[in-house]
């Protein structure tokens, strides 16, 4: 009885003194791995963070720091490879290059302009940003969101018409773990960052979520609907696996 009580006390102390991170030494440098305890987790899990975000090791309720450390050490080679693939962050500033619909655009600040607009350049299209320099980042993000809303609404409504359905609402978010989602009530949500991907990728994501208005699963029937709407789905999925992280690399706060 006393032993069991002492074990519970020590367990509580372990939870309270959970460090912020483990450090993993590699040939490329030290990787800081954030730690978090999840009461619903069944196992230790390791997730690679995006640009400017550290990897995260999740510890289940009955897990221990020593167990978490052993788990991390076993997967250290995998983690090092994944971290090396994470693209460096791109700051939204004058002189930076960001993709719009898959095409690199140079950001240029022009305070004398009345509005922000894209024009042809010698090497690549130029996104001229009007107003004060302190508002440049916000103006660029606002433009990306406006363009994303226009393209995603057009694509989603076109696919919905083809299937004879209609979403209740189409919303934009800065989702980090999913590019899109469909609620049971028929609300569609998309990452506005899809405007930076090639149009066939955005079109696929719109088709994917619209298909969920009929099939709330990933069954064969669901994928047949997606294929009916978007013949490029395999190409789009491959692009997202290889290049999707570059969209999150564009700094948006």
Phi, psi and omega in degrees: 000309181295321180296317180297320179297316180297322179295322179293321179296314179297323179296318179297319180296321180298321179294318183292329184259024178299122180290164181290326186200159166260155173248134180240115181278129178228172178296333181272354182133189182267130176257123175273126181247112181292146180247139173212145179257128181243116182295344180260355181288143178260334183220168170291138176224150181234120181240133180279130179284165176278189177304132180067013176237132183284157171298155182233131175253119181264133182250128178289167184306321182268005181284161180235164178296321179294322177293321178295321180295318179296320178298316179296316181296324179293330184252018184296321181295318178298315182297319180299319179295318182292320180295324180295336181274348181289124182291150178292150181292146176250119179279133177283106182201165177301132181096344178282158178241126178231151178276143171228118186055037176084359182251126179297133178236136175274132177272126178230139180263126178227093185294344181275349180286153178275332182213162178276133184204162178258135177226160178291144177238178180291316183259324183202164176300150182243131174263101179276125183252123181275174174084190182287150182299328181293342180258005186300311183301314180295320180295322178295314180296320178300318179296316179299319180292321178297315181293321178297317180299317181296311183291318183290320177297317180297315181293315182295317181292325177295315179293321179297319178298321179297330181263356180074031178232174178210125178291148178287327182201147176239118184240153176248138178219174174252068183286135183263334185254341180223145178278338179197166178204160179225122180277165178296340180271359178092018177269128178258136177233139180225154172281129179294345180293347179297341178294342179275345179277162174302150183305326181293334177287312177301318181298319178297314181298321177297316179297319181301310183287326177295322178299331178291344175294338178255314181244108181272054183197187175237046180283176176298323179297321178298311183293333174293323176296316180298316180297324178296324182274329189216105180284348182266017189298321181293319177296319181293318180296321178295320179297317181296322179295320185273324190241354185304324182296335181293334178290322178285345181287340178286117186296127176224020178085000000 
